[in-house]
Amino acid sequence: MMFLLNELSIHNQYQSTSDFETSLKLVLRCRDLLHKYQRTLRCGRGTLGNRQVIKNMPFRQVVGNIADRNVQRAVLLWIDKDGPFWDDEKIHSPDEYFSDNKNDLITDTVLAEAAFRIYQKMDSSVVSFSPSDYLYSPVVVRWHRNSDDIFDILVANH
């Protein structure tokens, strides 16, 4: 089973650094729990750093404002250097067209990758930040193979 961190679940929804820190620590606990069971939580190489978290402040800047330097260092190493990164093993093509339930383009995101992996019979699911617009499971991802073939793929979301 591949677990992927859903970068789309960060969308300028937090009110303060401390609100975000609480959510981030929950994601880190998920990552640690997966590690305990010889699994990893994969993030995107560089995709999280620029996601808008608070009042148009990007992820990297908000993490830099966290008082706990150990959390700050652990997160920045994870998303910048250590990974593991899902896009190092990406199997869906950037030429494919994937959309979400609002018909927004989501190609080259974790959701598209997870959906394509599921279509290929490879176990995959996502982990989302809370609160977010992604607090439901499964997430429906639409793969538009061509104008006539559209597949709805259900992605488990934790």
N, CA, C and O of each residue as an XYZ file, in Angstrom:
632
protein
N       0.856     -1.184      0.000
C       0.000      0.000      0.000
C       0.892      1.234      0.000
O       1.812      1.351      0.810
N       0.611      2.143     -0.910
C       1.328      3.411     -0.953
C       0.440      4.494     -0.351
O      -0.720      4.647     -0.734
N       1.000      5.240      0.594
C       0.304      6.356      1.227
C       0.928      7.653      0.732
O       2.145      7.828      0.787
N       0.080      8.565      0.247
C       0.537      9.814     -0.348
C      -0.085     10.998      0.386
O      -1.276     10.985      0.696
N       0.719     12.018      0.663
C       0.222     13.210      1.348
C      -0.478     14.127      0.347
O       0.129     14.582     -0.622
N      -1.737     14.388      0.589
C      -2.574     15.170     -0.318
C      -2.283     16.666     -0.186
O      -2.783     17.328      0.724
N      -1.476     17.183     -1.096
C      -1.115     18.607     -1.062
C      -2.307     19.512     -1.317
O      -2.302     20.672     -0.903
N      -3.332     18.999     -1.994
C      -4.519     19.815     -2.266
C      -5.340     20.076     -1.007
O      -6.223     20.934     -1.006
N      -5.052     19.339      0.064
C      -5.781     19.559      1.311
C      -5.244     20.759      2.081
O      -5.717     21.052      3.180
N      -4.266     21.452      1.518
C      -3.804     22.736      2.053
C      -4.229     23.797      1.049
O      -3.742     23.829     -0.082
N      -5.143     24.664      1.474
C      -5.722     25.625      0.532
C      -6.121     26.927      1.226
O      -7.248     27.401      1.084
N      -5.176     27.497      1.979
C      -5.379     28.813      2.602
C      -6.490     28.800      3.660
O      -7.186     29.799      3.840
N      -6.657     27.663      4.361
C      -7.782     27.526      5.273
C      -7.451     27.768      6.744
O      -8.364     27.792      7.570
N      -6.201     27.944      7.092
C      -5.838     28.094      8.498
C      -5.858     29.561      8.916
O      -5.595     30.459      8.116
N      -6.182     29.782     10.203
C      -6.273     31.138     10.733
C      -4.975     31.610     11.382
O      -4.718     32.810     11.469
N      -4.161     30.658     11.836
C      -2.929     31.025     12.538
C      -1.896     29.912     12.386
O      -2.214     28.789     11.994
N      -0.659     30.253     12.705
C       0.416     29.257     12.678
C       0.118     28.143     13.664
O       0.364     26.975     13.364
N      -0.403     28.478     14.825
C      -0.677     27.433     15.822
C      -1.778     26.481     15.359
O      -1.705     25.284     15.638
N      -2.796     26.985     14.660
C      -3.830     26.103     14.089
C      -3.199     25.125     13.097
O      -3.477     23.926     13.119
N      -2.355     25.661     12.240
C      -1.701     24.809     11.248
C      -0.747     23.830     11.929
O      -0.674     22.668     11.531
N      -0.021     24.277     12.939
C       0.931     23.411     13.639
C       0.228     22.200     14.248
O       0.759     21.090     14.214
N      -0.952     22.409     14.799
C      -1.732     21.305     15.361
C      -2.041     20.268     14.285
O      -1.871     19.069     14.505
N      -2.489     20.726     13.138
C      -2.802     19.833     12.023
C      -1.543     19.154     11.494
O      -1.554     17.960     11.197
N      -0.473     19.908     11.380
C       0.798     19.375     10.881
C       1.324     18.279     11.805
O       1.821     17.256     11.334
N       1.218     18.488     13.109
C       1.685     17.472     14.053
C       0.869     16.187     13.938
O       1.403     15.096     14.139
N      -0.415     16.304     13.619
C      -1.237     15.111     13.392
C      -0.744     14.357     12.156
O      -0.658     13.129     12.172
N      -0.426     15.076     11.105
C       0.119     14.442      9.900
C       1.455     13.770     10.223
O       1.721     12.664      9.751
N       2.289     14.427     11.018
C       3.571     13.823     11.402
C       3.364     12.564     12.242
O       4.131     11.608     12.119
N       2.341     12.552     13.090
C       2.039     11.336     13.855
C       1.584     10.218     12.920
O       1.939      9.057     13.123
N       0.807     10.558     11.908
C       0.414      9.558     10.902
C       1.648      8.992     10.208
O       1.771      7.781     10.021
N       2.553      9.880      9.831
C       3.799      9.458      9.176
C       4.593      8.517     10.087
O       5.106      7.494      9.632
N       4.690      8.866     11.369
C       5.430      8.032     12.318
C       4.755      6.672     12.521
O       5.432      5.649     12.621
N       3.433      6.667     12.582
C       2.697      5.415     12.736
C       2.900      4.515     11.521
O       3.107      3.310     11.663
N       2.841      5.093     10.342
C       3.089      4.300      9.132
C       4.501      3.723      9.148
O       4.709      2.568      8.777
N       5.460      4.523      9.576
C       6.850      4.057      9.654
C       6.979      2.868     10.609
O       7.741      1.936     10.351
N       6.239      2.907     11.700
C       6.252      1.809     12.669
C       5.843      0.489     12.011
O       6.307     -0.578     12.414
N       4.978      0.563     11.005
C       4.503     -0.622     10.298
C       5.172     -0.801      8.936
O       4.603     -1.388      8.016
N       6.389     -0.283      8.834
C       7.213     -0.396      7.626
C       6.542      0.180      6.379
O       6.683     -0.358      5.281
N       5.829      1.253      6.559
C       5.213      1.995      5.463
C       5.755      3.416      5.492
O       6.350      3.842      6.482
N       5.550      4.141      4.409
C       5.985      5.527      4.362
C       4.833      6.410      3.901
O       3.920      5.969      3.202
N       4.904      7.649      4.309
C       3.977      8.674      3.816
C       4.780      9.524      2.848
O       5.686     10.257      3.243
N       4.436      9.415      1.592
C       5.197     10.105      0.549
C       4.618     11.486      0.287
O       3.403     11.663      0.197
N       5.502     12.448      0.168
C       5.090     13.808     -0.178
C       5.609     14.122     -1.582
O       6.410     13.374     -2.143
N       5.147     15.221     -2.127
C       5.611     15.631     -3.448
C       6.874     16.461     -3.351
O       7.019     17.275     -2.439
N       7.765     16.264     -4.265
C       9.014     17.029     -4.286
C       8.685     18.476     -4.645
O       8.393     18.790     -5.799
N       8.735     19.339     -3.653
C       8.512     20.760     -3.882
C       7.066     21.200     -3.988
O       6.812     22.402     -4.080
N       6.107     20.290     -3.982
C       4.709     20.698     -4.172
C       4.095     21.306     -2.919
O       3.210     22.155     -3.021
N       4.542     20.894     -1.750
C       3.977     21.430     -0.513
C       4.488     22.824     -0.193
O       3.740     23.660      0.314
N       5.741     23.077     -0.482
C       6.395     24.312     -0.067
C       5.694     25.584     -0.466
O       5.776     26.584      0.248
N       5.004     25.573     -1.593
C       4.362     26.787     -2.088
C       2.851     26.807     -1.890
O       2.190     27.769     -2.282
N       2.293     25.752     -1.282
C       0.843     25.747     -1.024
C       0.511     26.847     -0.037
O       1.230     27.037      0.944
N      -0.563     27.571     -0.280
C      -0.981     28.678      0.577
C      -1.672     28.126      1.823
O      -2.632     27.363      1.721
N      -1.177     28.516      3.003
C      -1.668     27.977      4.266
C      -2.505     28.998      5.028
O      -3.651     28.730      5.391
N      -1.917     30.178      5.268
C      -2.561     31.219      6.075
C      -2.483     32.544      5.329
O      -1.392     32.995      4.981
N      -3.618     33.163      5.085
C      -3.649     34.511      4.507
C      -2.551     34.714      3.467
O      -1.753     35.647      3.554
N      -2.531     33.837      2.503
C      -1.573     33.887      1.401
C      -0.118     33.701      1.821
O       0.793     34.149      1.125
N       0.099     33.047      2.945
C       1.450     32.679      3.356
C       1.686     31.230      2.951
O       0.888     30.355      3.287
N       2.781     30.968      2.229
C       3.039     29.596      1.778
C       3.505     28.684      2.911
O       3.991     29.141      3.946
N       3.346     27.415      2.686
C       3.695     26.352      3.627
C       5.081     26.562      4.230
O       5.238     26.561      5.451
N       6.068     26.740      3.388
C       7.457     26.868      3.849
C       7.599     28.035      4.838
O       8.296     27.908      5.845
N       6.956     29.149      4.561
C       7.038     30.318      5.435
C       6.340     30.052      6.770
O       6.854     30.420      7.826
N       5.181     29.419      6.721
C       4.443     29.124      7.951
C       5.234     28.137      8.810
O       5.318     28.303     10.027
N       5.811     27.119      8.188
C       6.637     26.172      8.947
C       7.806     26.915      9.591
O       8.181     26.609     10.722
N       8.384     27.883      8.886
C       9.469     28.692      9.443
C       9.054     29.508     10.652
O       9.904     29.915     11.443
N       7.752     29.756     10.811
C       7.236     30.513     11.954
C       6.899     29.641     13.157
O       6.562     30.161     14.221
N       6.986     28.316     13.001
C       6.698     27.407     14.117
C       7.816     27.535     15.152
O       8.998     27.472     14.814
N       7.431     27.713     16.406
C       8.412     27.941     17.476
C       9.277     26.716     17.745
O      10.457     26.856     18.066
N       8.717     25.534     17.621
C       9.457     24.305     17.906
C      10.413     24.003     16.751
O       9.993     23.549     15.687
N      11.686     24.259     16.973
C      12.701     24.090     15.918
C      12.842     22.635     15.478
O      13.206     22.375     14.331
N      12.559     21.683     16.368
C      12.640     20.269     15.986
C      11.558     19.920     14.962
O      11.820     19.212     13.989
N      10.350     20.419     15.189
C       9.260     20.199     14.231
C       9.599     20.895     12.919
O       9.448     20.319     11.842
N      10.051     22.119     13.019
C      10.421     22.897     11.834
C      11.456     22.152     10.988
O      11.282     21.991      9.780
N      12.519     21.707     11.624
C      13.603     21.009     10.920
C      13.117     19.685     10.315
O      13.426     19.369      9.166
N      12.352     18.917     11.102
C      11.857     17.626     10.627
C      10.986     17.781      9.382
O      11.112     17.014      8.428
N      10.109     18.773      9.400
C       9.203     18.988      8.266
C       9.976     19.444      7.030
O       9.774     18.915      5.937
N      10.848     20.412      7.204
C      11.588     20.936      6.048
C      12.517     19.882      5.448
O      12.664     19.813      4.228
N      13.142     19.067      6.286
C      13.967     17.970      5.749
C      13.102     16.976      4.985
O      13.485     16.502      3.915
N      11.937     16.663      5.537
C      11.037     15.701      4.903
C      10.597     16.184      3.529
O      10.677     15.435      2.556
N      10.133     17.429      3.439
C       9.554     17.885      2.162
C      10.603     18.348      1.156
O      10.316     18.441     -0.037
N      11.826     18.640      1.628
C      12.853     19.149      0.719
C      13.952     18.151      0.381
O      14.488     18.170     -0.726
N      14.287     17.289      1.320
C      15.475     16.473      1.127
C      15.243     14.981      1.289
O      15.600     14.199      0.408
N      14.650     14.577      2.404
C      14.585     13.159      2.754
C      13.458     12.390      2.082
O      13.614     11.215      1.749
N      12.318     13.053      1.882
C      11.178     12.365      1.296
C      10.703     11.232      2.200
O      10.750     11.365      3.422
N      10.252     10.137      1.631
C      10.282      9.789      0.210
C       9.266     10.602     -0.582
O       8.249     11.056     -0.058
N       9.579     10.767     -1.861
C       8.773     11.592     -2.749
C       7.998     10.713     -3.728
O       8.570      9.848     -4.390
N       6.700     10.946     -3.808
C       5.877     10.137     -4.707
C       6.242     10.388     -6.155
O       6.154      9.479     -6.982
N       6.654     11.620     -6.479
C       6.912     11.930     -7.886
C       8.208     11.314     -8.407
O       8.469     11.361     -9.609
N       9.028     10.734     -7.517
C      10.196      9.976     -7.976
C       9.776      8.655     -8.617
O      10.516      8.074     -9.411
N       8.574      8.190     -8.259
C       8.053      6.923     -8.786
C       6.722      7.131     -9.509
O       5.905      6.215     -9.598
N       6.516      8.322    -10.014
C       5.248      8.672    -10.660
C       4.994      7.777    -11.871
O       5.893      7.520    -12.671
N       3.759      7.310    -11.988
C       3.422      6.467    -13.136
C       2.362      7.090    -14.037
O       2.194      6.646    -15.173
N       1.643      8.102    -13.566
C       0.662      8.724    -14.477
C       1.367      9.797    -15.308
O       2.313     10.441    -14.855
N       0.894      9.964    -16.495
C       1.509     10.897    -17.446
C       0.977     12.320    -17.246
O      -0.208     12.502    -16.967
N       1.845     13.328    -17.385
C       1.361     14.710    -17.301
C       0.453     15.075    -18.471
O      -0.185     16.128    -18.461
N       0.395     14.207    -19.478
C      -0.487     14.430    -20.623
C      -1.907     13.921    -20.374
O      -2.814     14.188    -21.163
N      -2.094     13.196    -19.286
C      -3.422     12.700    -18.941
C      -4.253     13.850    -18.373
O      -3.711     14.877    -17.964
N      -5.559     13.667    -18.352
C      -6.451     14.680    -17.786
C      -7.217     14.055    -16.639
O      -8.055     13.176    -16.839
N      -6.921     14.522    -15.428
C      -7.631     14.091    -14.227
C      -8.328     15.311    -13.634
O      -7.777     16.412    -13.632
N      -9.548     15.106    -13.128
C     -10.277     16.205    -12.488
C     -10.865     15.713    -11.169
O     -10.977     14.511    -10.927
N     -11.236     16.673    -10.324
C     -11.871     16.326     -9.059
C     -13.386     16.425     -9.219
O     -13.897     16.578    -10.328
N     -14.091     16.336     -8.097
C     -15.561     16.356     -8.171
C     -16.123     17.717     -8.572
O     -17.317     17.832     -8.851
N     -15.262     18.768     -8.605
C     -15.698     20.098     -9.066
C     -15.247     20.347    -10.508
O     -15.383     21.453    -11.030
N     -14.718     19.315    -11.132
C     -14.158     19.373    -12.491
C     -12.933     20.270    -12.606
O     -12.622     20.752    -13.696
N     -12.229     20.502    -11.491
C     -10.959     21.227    -11.528
C      -9.852     20.260    -11.957
O      -9.850     19.096    -11.557
N      -8.938     20.736    -12.752
C      -7.802     19.934    -13.207
C      -6.914     19.565    -12.028
O      -6.503     20.440    -11.266
N      -6.611     18.276    -11.867
C      -5.732     17.832    -10.783
C      -4.611     16.925    -11.283
O      -3.991     16.216    -10.491
N      -4.346     16.941    -12.584
C      -3.218     16.174    -13.122
C      -1.945     16.633    -12.424
O      -1.815     17.798    -12.050
N      -1.007     15.705    -12.253
C       0.266     15.973    -11.561
C       0.094     16.305    -10.091
O       0.893     17.047     -9.520
N      -0.942     15.763     -9.480
C      -1.136     15.886     -8.037
C      -1.181     14.478     -7.445
O      -1.259     13.479     -8.160
N      -1.130     14.439     -6.130
C      -1.218     13.167     -5.425
C      -2.520     12.436     -5.764
O      -2.514     11.217     -5.938
N      -3.619     13.158     -5.857
C      -4.895     12.504     -6.142
C      -4.891     11.827     -7.510
O      -5.408     10.719     -7.655
N      -4.316     12.479     -8.502
C      -4.231     11.864     -9.825
C      -3.348     10.621     -9.782
O      -3.686      9.588    -10.360
N      -2.225     10.730     -9.097
C      -1.315      9.588     -8.998
C      -1.968      8.420     -8.270
O      -1.884      7.278     -8.724
N      -2.613      8.697     -7.151
C      -3.285      7.635     -6.403
C      -4.370      6.981     -7.255
O      -4.490      5.756     -7.275
N      -5.156      7.790     -7.954
C      -6.224      7.243     -8.804
C      -5.650      6.360     -9.911
O      -6.167      5.273    -10.167
N      -4.602      6.816    -10.558
C      -4.006      6.025    -11.638
C      -3.448      4.718    -11.086
O      -3.585      3.670    -11.717
N      -2.825      4.773     -9.924
C      -2.296      3.553     -9.308
C      -3.432      2.580     -8.991
O      -3.301      1.379     -9.225
N      -4.531      3.084     -8.469
C      -5.678      2.231     -8.169
C      -6.217      1.614     -9.455
O      -6.546      0.428     -9.482
N      -6.310      2.400    -10.508
C      -6.761      1.882    -11.799
C      -5.847      0.760    -12.285
O      -6.308     -0.187    -12.921
N      -4.548      0.866    -11.985
C      -3.566     -0.143    -12.384
C      -3.496     -1.307    -11.383
O      -2.587     -2.134    -11.455
N      -4.453     -1.368    -10.455
C      -4.547     -2.429     -9.446
C      -3.397     -2.385     -8.442
O      -2.948     -3.422     -7.955
N      -2.930     -1.182     -8.141
C      -1.889     -0.980     -7.143
C      -2.527     -0.270     -5.947
O      -3.103      0.806     -6.106
N      -2.433     -0.859     -4.759
C      -3.036     -0.262     -3.571
C      -2.435      1.103     -3.293
O      -1.215      1.262     -3.260
N      -3.300      2.083     -3.096
C      -2.855      3.446     -2.855
C      -3.962      4.212     -2.145
O      -5.147      3.987     -2.388
N      -3.555      5.123     -1.261
C      -4.518      6.004     -0.610
C      -3.814      7.298     -0.242
O      -2.592      7.406     -0.337
N      -4.603      8.280      0.180
C      -4.040      9.589      0.514
C      -4.308      9.927      1.974
O      -5.231      9.405      2.599
N      -3.471     10.817      2.495
C      -3.634     11.386      3.828
C      -3.807     12.880      3.636
O      -3.005     13.519      2.954
N      -4.854     13.443      4.235
C      -5.151     14.863      4.072
C      -5.019     15.619      5.380
O      -5.176     15.053      6.462
N      -4.728     16.904      5.264
C      -4.704     17.795      6.408
C      -6.139     18.066      6.857
O      -7.083     17.952      6.075
N      -6.280     18.425      8.129
C      -7.580     18.743      8.694
C      -7.437     20.026      9.510
O      -6.489     20.160     10.284
N      -8.348     20.954      9.352
C      -9.503     20.944      8.472
C      -9.100     21.198      7.021
O      -8.049     21.772      6.739
N      -9.947     20.763      6.131
C      -9.742     21.040      4.705
C     -11.008     20.685      3.939
O     -11.983     20.194      4.506
N     -10.967     20.943      2.649
C     -12.085     20.561      1.783
C     -12.060     19.071      1.466
O     -12.918     18.574      0.735
N     -11.076     18.356      2.015
C     -10.900     16.923      1.731
C     -11.096     16.087      2.987
O     -10.296     15.195      3.271
N     -12.137     16.362      3.729
C     -12.416     15.584      4.930
C     -13.498     14.546      4.673
O     -14.439     14.415      5.455
N     -13.366     13.826      3.604
C     -14.297     12.764      3.276
C     -13.535     11.654      2.561
O     -12.448     11.856      2.018
N     -14.137     10.504      2.583
C     -13.540      9.359      1.910
C     -14.674      8.470      1.425
O     -15.647      8.245      2.145
N     -14.545      7.970      0.214
C     -13.438      8.164     -0.714
C     -13.559      9.478     -1.484
O     -14.633     10.073     -1.581
N     -12.438      9.903     -2.020
C     -12.395     11.057     -2.919
C     -12.603     10.513     -4.335
O     -11.935      9.565     -4.747
N     -13.528     11.118     -5.069
C     -13.767     10.699     -6.451
C     -12.845     11.485     -7.375
O     -12.859     12.716     -7.401
N     -12.050     10.745     -8.128
C     -11.162     11.342     -9.126
C     -11.652     10.858    -10.483
O     -11.895      9.668    -10.682
N     -11.793     11.795    -11.413
C     -12.260     11.455    -12.766
C     -11.080     11.465    -13.723
O     -10.392     12.474    -13.877
N     -10.861     10.326    -14.361
C      -9.804     10.196    -15.363
C     -10.463     10.284    -16.733
O     -11.256      9.421    -17.109
N     -10.130     11.326    -17.468
C     -10.683     11.549    -18.806
C      -9.707     10.958    -19.816
O      -8.821     11.654    -20.311
N      -9.869      9.678    -20.117
C      -8.929      9.016    -21.035
C      -9.038      9.586    -22.433
O      -8.035      9.732    -23.133
N     -10.226      9.901    -22.831
C     -10.486     10.606    -24.092
C     -11.893     11.174    -23.989
O     -12.506     11.104    -22.924
N     -12.404     11.722    -25.047
C     -13.702     12.387    -24.955
C     -14.847     11.428    -24.625
O     -15.889     11.855    -24.128
N     -14.661     10.151    -24.895
C     -15.723      9.188    -24.638
C     -15.524      8.355    -23.381
O     -16.491      7.871    -22.794
N     -14.281      8.186    -22.969
C     -13.977      7.331    -21.821
C     -13.605      8.168    -20.599
O     -12.530      8.766    -20.538
N     -14.507      8.196    -19.643
C     -14.243      8.883    -18.380
C     -14.457      7.854    -17.274
O     -15.521      7.244    -17.171
N     -13.431      7.676    -16.453
C     -13.495      6.714    -15.360
C     -13.517      7.452    -14.033
O     -12.663      8.299    -13.771
N     -14.498      7.128    -13.195
C     -14.510      7.630    -11.824
C     -13.768      6.619    -10.963
O     -14.123      5.441    -10.916
N     -12.738      7.095    -10.289
C     -11.904      6.236     -9.463
C     -12.015      6.712     -8.024
O     -11.859      7.902     -7.750
N     -12.282      5.799     -7.107
C     -12.456      6.127     -5.703
C     -11.126      5.962     -4.977
O     -10.512      4.895     -5.008
N     -10.694      7.037     -4.326
C      -9.421      7.055     -3.608
C      -9.701      7.159     -2.114
O     -10.330      8.116     -1.663
N      -9.235      6.174     -1.345
C      -9.396      6.225      0.109
C      -8.598      7.393      0.663
O      -7.453      7.617      0.272
N      -9.206      8.127      1.565
C      -8.614      9.330      2.150
C      -8.623      9.216      3.668
O      -9.660      8.957      4.279
N      -7.469      9.412      4.258
C      -7.325      9.329      5.719
C      -7.040     10.708      6.270
O      -6.883     10.869      7.480
